[in-house]
Amino acid sequence: MFVIFAGLPGAGKSTIAQQLAREVGAVYLRIDSIEQAIRASGMMAPGAEMGPAGYLAAYRVAADNLGLGRIVIADSVNPIRITRDDYRAVAERAGVSFLEVEVTCSDRAEHRRRVESRATSVEGLTLPTWRQVEARRYDAWDREHLVLDTARLSPAESVAMILAAMAVIKH
């Protein structure tokens, strides 16, 4: 199974995705880690736009691990339809089921507090400011997916909802 996360920075995606990965023993792919490794490699000019490189790397690593029969969790903002479609295509080509999970925070003040107060576990990563989060392109969803509002749900409750949805999809 491929669990595909999406949501703005600071909504709680990584917290939930990491907890889920620990619980089910999944391969965890974090775009922030992949993109920061690309930046640190020296292969990009300082200040250059990342473009699709991190996502393309994640698709390949996901496909490899899905082919081995592993559960894979992709943790990324996944902000536009093309990245969402590409993640789904990885699952379809691998012949596995998938679950798309959008993590939101409906409490604007809480979301801002999280963005402004969080630290990163990815060495060298510069986190976005609240202004950058607000200005980020994030396409509305046009298909069925699981939505988790972290202003109302704890990480444990969110993981329980994902596990329940995974159980239904597997049957």
mmCIF file of the C-alpha atoms, coordinates in Angstrom:
data_MODEL
# 
_entry.id   MODEL 
# 
loop_
_atom_site.group_PDB 
_atom_site.id 
_atom_site.type_symbol 
_atom_site.label_atom_id 
_atom_site.label_alt_id 
_atom_site.label_comp_id 
_atom_site.label_asym_id 
_atom_site.label_entity_id 
_atom_site.label_seq_id 
_atom_site.pdbx_PDB_ins_code 
_atom_site.Cartn_x 
_atom_site.Cartn_y 
_atom_site.Cartn_z 
_atom_site.occupancy 
_atom_site.B_iso_or_equiv 
_atom_site.pdbx_formal_charge 
_atom_site.auth_seq_id 
_atom_site.auth_comp_id 
_atom_site.auth_asym_id 
_atom_site.auth_atom_id 
_atom_site.pdbx_PDB_model_num 
ATOM 1   C CA . MET A 1 1   ? 0.000   0.000  0.000   1.00 0.00 ? 1   MET A CA 1 
ATOM 2   C CA . PHE A 1 2   ? 1.063   3.561  -0.735  1.00 0.00 ? 2   PHE A CA 1 
ATOM 3   C CA . VAL A 1 3   ? -0.046  6.264  1.721   1.00 0.00 ? 3   VAL A CA 1 
ATOM 4   C CA . ILE A 1 4   ? 0.328   9.651  0.066   1.00 0.00 ? 4   ILE A CA 1 
ATOM 5   C CA . PHE A 1 5   ? 0.277   12.689 2.338   1.00 0.00 ? 5   PHE A CA 1 
ATOM 6   C CA . ALA A 1 6   ? -0.435  16.289 1.360   1.00 0.00 ? 6   ALA A CA 1 
ATOM 7   C CA . GLY A 1 7   ? -0.916  19.567 3.206   1.00 0.00 ? 7   GLY A CA 1 
ATOM 8   C CA . LEU A 1 8   ? 0.646   22.920 3.872   1.00 0.00 ? 8   LEU A CA 1 
ATOM 9   C CA . PRO A 1 9   ? 3.797   23.219 5.980   1.00 0.00 ? 9   PRO A CA 1 
ATOM 10  C CA . GLY A 1 10  ? 3.003   23.264 9.690   1.00 0.00 ? 10  GLY A CA 1 
ATOM 11  C CA . ALA A 1 11  ? -0.326  21.443 9.373   1.00 0.00 ? 11  ALA A CA 1 
ATOM 12  C CA . GLY A 1 12  ? 1.058   18.318 11.071  1.00 0.00 ? 12  GLY A CA 1 
ATOM 13  C CA . LYS A 1 13  ? 1.827   15.992 8.137   1.00 0.00 ? 13  LYS A CA 1 
ATOM 14  C CA . SER A 1 14  ? 5.262   14.866 9.248   1.00 0.00 ? 14  SER A CA 1 
ATOM 15  C CA . THR A 1 15  ? 4.187   14.220 12.830  1.00 0.00 ? 15  THR A CA 1 
ATOM 16  C CA . ILE A 1 16  ? 1.351   11.980 11.663  1.00 0.00 ? 16  ILE A CA 1 
ATOM 17  C CA . ALA A 1 17  ? 3.279   10.349 8.807   1.00 0.00 ? 17  ALA A CA 1 
ATOM 18  C CA . GLN A 1 18  ? 6.214   9.462  11.063  1.00 0.00 ? 18  GLN A CA 1 
ATOM 19  C CA . GLN A 1 19  ? 3.938   8.035  13.751  1.00 0.00 ? 19  GLN A CA 1 
ATOM 20  C CA . LEU A 1 20  ? 2.108   5.961  11.116  1.00 0.00 ? 20  LEU A CA 1 
ATOM 21  C CA . ALA A 1 21  ? 5.407   4.741  9.622   1.00 0.00 ? 21  ALA A CA 1 
ATOM 22  C CA . ARG A 1 22  ? 6.606   3.595  13.051  1.00 0.00 ? 22  ARG A CA 1 
ATOM 23  C CA . GLU A 1 23  ? 3.307   1.848  13.764  1.00 0.00 ? 23  GLU A CA 1 
ATOM 24  C CA . VAL A 1 24  ? 3.113   -0.112 10.491  1.00 0.00 ? 24  VAL A CA 1 
ATOM 25  C CA . GLY A 1 25  ? 6.853   -0.487 9.810   1.00 0.00 ? 25  GLY A CA 1 
ATOM 26  C CA . ALA A 1 26  ? 6.593   1.434  6.539   1.00 0.00 ? 26  ALA A CA 1 
ATOM 27  C CA . VAL A 1 27  ? 9.248   2.975  4.335   1.00 0.00 ? 27  VAL A CA 1 
ATOM 28  C CA . TYR A 1 28  ? 9.074   6.718  5.039   1.00 0.00 ? 28  TYR A CA 1 
ATOM 29  C CA . LEU A 1 29  ? 9.906   9.150  2.231   1.00 0.00 ? 29  LEU A CA 1 
ATOM 30  C CA . ARG A 1 30  ? 10.149  12.787 3.251   1.00 0.00 ? 30  ARG A CA 1 
ATOM 31  C CA . ILE A 1 31  ? 10.499  15.281 0.417   1.00 0.00 ? 31  ILE A CA 1 
ATOM 32  C CA . ASP A 1 32  ? 12.181  17.809 2.749   1.00 0.00 ? 32  ASP A CA 1 
ATOM 33  C CA . SER A 1 33  ? 14.982  15.298 3.405   1.00 0.00 ? 33  SER A CA 1 
ATOM 34  C CA . ILE A 1 34  ? 15.380  14.387 -0.264  1.00 0.00 ? 34  ILE A CA 1 
ATOM 35  C CA . GLU A 1 35  ? 15.398  18.012 -1.425  1.00 0.00 ? 35  GLU A CA 1 
ATOM 36  C CA . GLN A 1 36  ? 17.838  19.080 1.282   1.00 0.00 ? 36  GLN A CA 1 
ATOM 37  C CA . ALA A 1 37  ? 20.194  16.263 0.271   1.00 0.00 ? 37  ALA A CA 1 
ATOM 38  C CA . ILE A 1 38  ? 20.037  17.491 -3.326  1.00 0.00 ? 38  ILE A CA 1 
ATOM 39  C CA . ARG A 1 39  ? 20.851  21.046 -2.179  1.00 0.00 ? 39  ARG A CA 1 
ATOM 40  C CA . ALA A 1 40  ? 23.716  19.814 0.009   1.00 0.00 ? 40  ALA A CA 1 
ATOM 41  C CA . SER A 1 41  ? 25.190  17.800 -2.869  1.00 0.00 ? 41  SER A CA 1 
ATOM 42  C CA . GLY A 1 42  ? 26.484  20.974 -4.493  1.00 0.00 ? 42  GLY A CA 1 
ATOM 43  C CA . MET A 1 43  ? 24.786  20.040 -7.761  1.00 0.00 ? 43  MET A CA 1 
ATOM 44  C CA . MET A 1 44  ? 22.474  23.067 -7.568  1.00 0.00 ? 44  MET A CA 1 
ATOM 45  C CA . ALA A 1 45  ? 23.434  26.708 -7.820  1.00 0.00 ? 45  ALA A CA 1 
ATOM 46  C CA . PRO A 1 46  ? 22.842  28.535 -4.514  1.00 0.00 ? 46  PRO A CA 1 
ATOM 47  C CA . GLY A 1 47  ? 19.329  29.983 -4.466  1.00 0.00 ? 47  GLY A CA 1 
ATOM 48  C CA . ALA A 1 48  ? 18.206  27.956 -7.496  1.00 0.00 ? 48  ALA A CA 1 
ATOM 49  C CA . GLU A 1 49  ? 14.658  26.628 -7.555  1.00 0.00 ? 49  GLU A CA 1 
ATOM 50  C CA . MET A 1 50  ? 14.404  22.949 -6.679  1.00 0.00 ? 50  MET A CA 1 
ATOM 51  C CA . GLY A 1 51  ? 11.894  22.128 -9.370  1.00 0.00 ? 51  GLY A CA 1 
ATOM 52  C CA . PRO A 1 52  ? 10.628  18.554 -9.554  1.00 0.00 ? 52  PRO A CA 1 
ATOM 53  C CA . ALA A 1 53  ? 13.884  16.773 -8.601  1.00 0.00 ? 53  ALA A CA 1 
ATOM 54  C CA . GLY A 1 54  ? 12.849  15.796 -5.069  1.00 0.00 ? 54  GLY A CA 1 
ATOM 55  C CA . TYR A 1 55  ? 9.468   14.491 -6.155  1.00 0.00 ? 55  TYR A CA 1 
ATOM 56  C CA . LEU A 1 56  ? 10.984  12.555 -9.081  1.00 0.00 ? 56  LEU A CA 1 
ATOM 57  C CA . ALA A 1 57  ? 13.467  10.906 -6.720  1.00 0.00 ? 57  ALA A CA 1 
ATOM 58  C CA . ALA A 1 58  ? 10.673  10.047 -4.280  1.00 0.00 ? 58  ALA A CA 1 
ATOM 59  C CA . TYR A 1 59  ? 8.568   8.463  -7.051  1.00 0.00 ? 59  TYR A CA 1 
ATOM 60  C CA . ARG A 1 60  ? 11.462  6.171  -7.994  1.00 0.00 ? 60  ARG A CA 1 
ATOM 61  C CA . VAL A 1 61  ? 12.285  5.160  -4.423  1.00 0.00 ? 61  VAL A CA 1 
ATOM 62  C CA . ALA A 1 62  ? 8.592   4.598  -3.694  1.00 0.00 ? 62  ALA A CA 1 
ATOM 63  C CA . ALA A 1 63  ? 8.241   2.389  -6.775  1.00 0.00 ? 63  ALA A CA 1 
ATOM 64  C CA . ASP A 1 64  ? 11.284  0.330  -5.767  1.00 0.00 ? 64  ASP A CA 1 
ATOM 65  C CA . ASN A 1 65  ? 9.908   -0.296 -2.289  1.00 0.00 ? 65  ASN A CA 1 
ATOM 66  C CA . LEU A 1 66  ? 6.327   -0.921 -3.403  1.00 0.00 ? 66  LEU A CA 1 
ATOM 67  C CA . GLY A 1 67  ? 7.777   -3.512 -5.798  1.00 0.00 ? 67  GLY A CA 1 
ATOM 68  C CA . LEU A 1 68  ? 9.333   -5.235 -2.783  1.00 0.00 ? 68  LEU A CA 1 
ATOM 69  C CA . GLY A 1 69  ? 5.914   -5.440 -1.129  1.00 0.00 ? 69  GLY A CA 1 
ATOM 70  C CA . ARG A 1 70  ? 6.582   -2.708 1.426   1.00 0.00 ? 70  ARG A CA 1 
ATOM 71  C CA . ILE A 1 71  ? 4.107   -0.154 2.699   1.00 0.00 ? 71  ILE A CA 1 
ATOM 72  C CA . VAL A 1 72  ? 5.395   3.254  1.610   1.00 0.00 ? 72  VAL A CA 1 
ATOM 73  C CA . ILE A 1 73  ? 4.501   6.621  3.110   1.00 0.00 ? 73  ILE A CA 1 
ATOM 74  C CA . ALA A 1 74  ? 5.213   9.782  1.113   1.00 0.00 ? 74  ALA A CA 1 
ATOM 75  C CA . ASP A 1 75  ? 5.380   12.951 3.213   1.00 0.00 ? 75  ASP A CA 1 
ATOM 76  C CA . SER A 1 76  ? 5.266   16.117 1.129   1.00 0.00 ? 76  SER A CA 1 
ATOM 77  C CA . VAL A 1 77  ? 3.238   19.272 0.619   1.00 0.00 ? 77  VAL A CA 1 
ATOM 78  C CA . ASN A 1 78  ? 2.021   17.657 -2.610  1.00 0.00 ? 78  ASN A CA 1 
ATOM 79  C CA . PRO A 1 79  ? 0.382   20.966 -3.547  1.00 0.00 ? 79  PRO A CA 1 
ATOM 80  C CA . ILE A 1 80  ? -0.644  20.550 -7.159  1.00 0.00 ? 80  ILE A CA 1 
ATOM 81  C CA . ARG A 1 81  ? -2.689  18.108 -9.175  1.00 0.00 ? 81  ARG A CA 1 
ATOM 82  C CA . ILE A 1 82  ? 0.279   16.887 -11.232 1.00 0.00 ? 82  ILE A CA 1 
ATOM 83  C CA . THR A 1 83  ? 2.220   15.689 -8.167  1.00 0.00 ? 83  THR A CA 1 
ATOM 84  C CA . ARG A 1 84  ? -0.920  14.055 -6.787  1.00 0.00 ? 84  ARG A CA 1 
ATOM 85  C CA . ASP A 1 85  ? -1.536  12.334 -10.124 1.00 0.00 ? 85  ASP A CA 1 
ATOM 86  C CA . ASP A 1 86  ? 2.103   11.227 -10.346 1.00 0.00 ? 86  ASP A CA 1 
ATOM 87  C CA . TYR A 1 87  ? 2.023   9.670  -6.873  1.00 0.00 ? 87  TYR A CA 1 
ATOM 88  C CA . ARG A 1 88  ? -1.166  7.778  -7.783  1.00 0.00 ? 88  ARG A CA 1 
ATOM 89  C CA . ALA A 1 89  ? 0.446   6.614  -11.021 1.00 0.00 ? 89  ALA A CA 1 
ATOM 90  C CA . VAL A 1 90  ? 3.349   5.132  -9.040  1.00 0.00 ? 90  VAL A CA 1 
ATOM 91  C CA . ALA A 1 91  ? 0.869   3.019  -7.044  1.00 0.00 ? 91  ALA A CA 1 
ATOM 92  C CA . GLU A 1 92  ? -1.076  2.027  -10.147 1.00 0.00 ? 92  GLU A CA 1 
ATOM 93  C CA . ARG A 1 93  ? 2.072   0.956  -12.040 1.00 0.00 ? 93  ARG A CA 1 
ATOM 94  C CA . ALA A 1 94  ? 3.157   -1.075 -8.989  1.00 0.00 ? 94  ALA A CA 1 
ATOM 95  C CA . GLY A 1 95  ? -0.290  -2.687 -8.788  1.00 0.00 ? 95  GLY A CA 1 
ATOM 96  C CA . VAL A 1 96  ? -0.876  -1.615 -5.193  1.00 0.00 ? 96  VAL A CA 1 
ATOM 97  C CA . SER A 1 97  ? -3.659  0.220  -3.441  1.00 0.00 ? 97  SER A CA 1 
ATOM 98  C CA . PHE A 1 98  ? -3.161  3.774  -2.250  1.00 0.00 ? 98  PHE A CA 1 
ATOM 99  C CA . LEU A 1 99  ? -4.650  6.228  0.199   1.00 0.00 ? 99  LEU A CA 1 
ATOM 100 C CA . GLU A 1 100 ? -4.402  9.978  -0.275  1.00 0.00 ? 100 GLU A CA 1 
ATOM 101 C CA . VAL A 1 101 ? -4.387  11.899 3.018   1.00 0.00 ? 101 VAL A CA 1 
ATOM 102 C CA . GLU A 1 102 ? -4.676  15.671 3.237   1.00 0.00 ? 102 GLU A CA 1 
ATOM 103 C CA . VAL A 1 103 ? -3.642  17.160 6.565   1.00 0.00 ? 103 VAL A CA 1 
ATOM 104 C CA . THR A 1 104 ? -5.120  20.553 7.365   1.00 0.00 ? 104 THR A CA 1 
ATOM 105 C CA . CYS A 1 105 ? -5.273  22.898 10.356  1.00 0.00 ? 105 CYS A CA 1 
ATOM 106 C CA . SER A 1 106 ? -8.528  24.825 10.328  1.00 0.00 ? 106 SER A CA 1 
ATOM 107 C CA . ASP A 1 107 ? -7.461  27.043 13.238  1.00 0.00 ? 107 ASP A CA 1 
ATOM 108 C CA . ARG A 1 108 ? -5.497  29.770 11.444  1.00 0.00 ? 108 ARG A CA 1 
ATOM 109 C CA . ALA A 1 109 ? -3.919  31.144 14.634  1.00 0.00 ? 109 ALA A CA 1 
ATOM 110 C CA . GLU A 1 110 ? -2.776  27.663 15.691  1.00 0.00 ? 110 GLU A CA 1 
ATOM 111 C CA . HIS A 1 111 ? -1.413  26.930 12.221  1.00 0.00 ? 111 HIS A CA 1 
ATOM 112 C CA . ARG A 1 112 ? 0.545   30.172 12.268  1.00 0.00 ? 112 ARG A CA 1 
ATOM 113 C CA . ARG A 1 113 ? 1.857   29.435 15.770  1.00 0.00 ? 113 ARG A CA 1 
ATOM 114 C CA . ARG A 1 114 ? 3.102   26.037 14.600  1.00 0.00 ? 114 ARG A CA 1 
ATOM 115 C CA . VAL A 1 115 ? 4.815   27.476 11.523  1.00 0.00 ? 115 VAL A CA 1 
ATOM 116 C CA . GLU A 1 116 ? 6.503   30.225 13.516  1.00 0.00 ? 116 GLU A CA 1 
ATOM 117 C CA . SER A 1 117 ? 7.622   28.043 16.435  1.00 0.00 ? 117 SER A CA 1 
ATOM 118 C CA . ARG A 1 118 ? 8.660   24.743 14.920  1.00 0.00 ? 118 ARG A CA 1 
ATOM 119 C CA . ALA A 1 119 ? 12.161  23.431 14.513  1.00 0.00 ? 119 ALA A CA 1 
ATOM 120 C CA . THR A 1 120 ? 13.343  21.144 11.747  1.00 0.00 ? 120 THR A CA 1 
ATOM 121 C CA . SER A 1 121 ? 14.886  17.720 12.127  1.00 0.00 ? 121 SER A CA 1 
ATOM 122 C CA . VAL A 1 122 ? 16.383  17.985 8.629   1.00 0.00 ? 122 VAL A CA 1 
ATOM 123 C CA . GLU A 1 123 ? 19.908  19.360 8.923   1.00 0.00 ? 123 GLU A CA 1 
ATOM 124 C CA . GLY A 1 124 ? 20.384  22.561 6.925   1.00 0.00 ? 124 GLY A CA 1 
ATOM 125 C CA . LEU A 1 125 ? 16.724  22.935 5.965   1.00 0.00 ? 125 LEU A CA 1 
ATOM 126 C CA . THR A 1 126 ? 15.334  26.462 6.099   1.00 0.00 ? 126 THR A CA 1 
ATOM 127 C CA . LEU A 1 127 ? 11.688  26.307 7.085   1.00 0.00 ? 127 LEU A CA 1 
ATOM 128 C CA . PRO A 1 128 ? 9.159   28.569 5.365   1.00 0.00 ? 128 PRO A CA 1 
ATOM 129 C CA . THR A 1 129 ? 7.822   31.653 7.066   1.00 0.00 ? 129 THR A CA 1 
ATOM 130 C CA . TRP A 1 130 ? 4.109   32.110 7.719   1.00 0.00 ? 130 TRP A CA 1 
ATOM 131 C CA . ARG A 1 131 ? 3.981   34.578 4.826   1.00 0.00 ? 131 ARG A CA 1 
ATOM 132 C CA . GLN A 1 132 ? 5.516   31.958 2.517   1.00 0.00 ? 132 GLN A CA 1 
ATOM 133 C CA . VAL A 1 133 ? 3.043   29.315 3.701   1.00 0.00 ? 133 VAL A CA 1 
ATOM 134 C CA . GLU A 1 134 ? 0.128   31.675 3.071   1.00 0.00 ? 134 GLU A CA 1 
ATOM 135 C CA . ALA A 1 135 ? 1.408   32.578 -0.403  1.00 0.00 ? 135 ALA A CA 1 
ATOM 136 C CA . ARG A 1 136 ? 2.177   29.015 -1.473  1.00 0.00 ? 136 ARG A CA 1 
ATOM 137 C CA . ARG A 1 137 ? 0.257   27.573 -4.392  1.00 0.00 ? 137 ARG A CA 1 
ATOM 138 C CA . TYR A 1 138 ? -1.982  24.796 -3.147  1.00 0.00 ? 138 TYR A CA 1 
ATOM 139 C CA . ASP A 1 139 ? -4.591  23.481 -5.560  1.00 0.00 ? 139 ASP A CA 1 
ATOM 140 C CA . ALA A 1 140 ? -8.006  22.483 -4.264  1.00 0.00 ? 140 ALA A CA 1 
ATOM 141 C CA . TRP A 1 141 ? -8.703  18.756 -4.335  1.00 0.00 ? 141 TRP A CA 1 
ATOM 142 C CA . ASP A 1 142 ? -11.115 17.457 -6.970  1.00 0.00 ? 142 ASP A CA 1 
ATOM 143 C CA . ARG A 1 143 ? -11.341 13.819 -5.920  1.00 0.00 ? 143 ARG A CA 1 
ATOM 144 C CA . GLU A 1 144 ? -12.077 11.703 -2.902  1.00 0.00 ? 144 GLU A CA 1 
ATOM 145 C CA . HIS A 1 145 ? -9.396  11.620 -0.228  1.00 0.00 ? 145 HIS A CA 1 
ATOM 146 C CA . LEU A 1 146 ? -9.108  11.427 3.550   1.00 0.00 ? 146 LEU A CA 1 
ATOM 147 C CA . VAL A 1 147 ? -8.970  14.850 5.225   1.00 0.00 ? 147 VAL A CA 1 
ATOM 148 C CA . LEU A 1 148 ? -7.559  15.164 8.741   1.00 0.00 ? 148 LEU A CA 1 
ATOM 149 C CA . ASP A 1 149 ? -7.972  18.470 10.575  1.00 0.00 ? 149 ASP A CA 1 
ATOM 150 C CA . THR A 1 150 ? -5.237  18.678 13.202  1.00 0.00 ? 150 THR A CA 1 
ATOM 151 C CA . ALA A 1 151 ? -7.016  21.547 14.921  1.00 0.00 ? 151 ALA A CA 1 
ATOM 152 C CA . ARG A 1 152 ? -9.603  18.932 15.942  1.00 0.00 ? 152 ARG A CA 1 
ATOM 153 C CA . LEU A 1 153 ? -7.671  15.644 15.909  1.00 0.00 ? 153 LEU A CA 1 
ATOM 154 C CA . SER A 1 154 ? -4.593  14.556 17.823  1.00 0.00 ? 154 SER A CA 1 
ATOM 155 C CA . PRO A 1 155 ? -1.802  12.756 15.971  1.00 0.00 ? 155 PRO A CA 1 
ATOM 156 C CA . ALA A 1 156 ? -2.918  9.464  17.564  1.00 0.00 ? 156 ALA A CA 1 
ATOM 157 C CA . GLU A 1 157 ? -6.523  10.012 16.447  1.00 0.00 ? 157 GLU A CA 1 
ATOM 158 C CA . SER A 1 158 ? -5.310  10.887 12.961  1.00 0.00 ? 158 SER A CA 1 
ATOM 159 C CA . VAL A 1 159 ? -3.202  7.719  12.747  1.00 0.00 ? 159 VAL A CA 1 
ATOM 160 C CA . ALA A 1 160 ? -6.189  5.649  13.922  1.00 0.00 ? 160 ALA A CA 1 
ATOM 161 C CA . MET A 1 161 ? -8.327  7.148  11.147  1.00 0.00 ? 161 MET A CA 1 
ATOM 162 C CA . ILE A 1 162 ? -5.664  6.346  8.545   1.00 0.00 ? 162 ILE A CA 1 
ATOM 163 C CA . LEU A 1 163 ? -5.319  2.776  9.803   1.00 0.00 ? 163 LEU A CA 1 
ATOM 164 C CA . ALA A 1 164 ? -9.109  2.330  9.588   1.00 0.00 ? 164 ALA A CA 1 
ATOM 165 C CA . ALA A 1 165 ? -9.120  3.678  6.025   1.00 0.00 ? 165 ALA A CA 1 
ATOM 166 C CA . MET A 1 166 ? -6.195  1.414  5.086   1.00 0.00 ? 166 MET A CA 1 
ATOM 167 C CA . ALA A 1 167 ? -8.074  -1.623 6.422   1.00 0.00 ? 167 ALA A CA 1 
ATOM 168 C CA . VAL A 1 168 ? -11.111 -0.802 4.276   1.00 0.00 ? 168 VAL A CA 1 
ATOM 169 C CA . ILE A 1 169 ? -8.992  -0.277 1.147   1.00 0.00 ? 169 ILE A CA 1 
ATOM 170 C CA . LYS A 1 170 ? -7.182  -3.603 1.602   1.00 0.00 ? 170 LYS A CA 1 
ATOM 171 C CA . HIS A 1 171 ? -10.488 -5.526 1.605   1.00 0.00 ? 171 HIS A CA 1 
# 
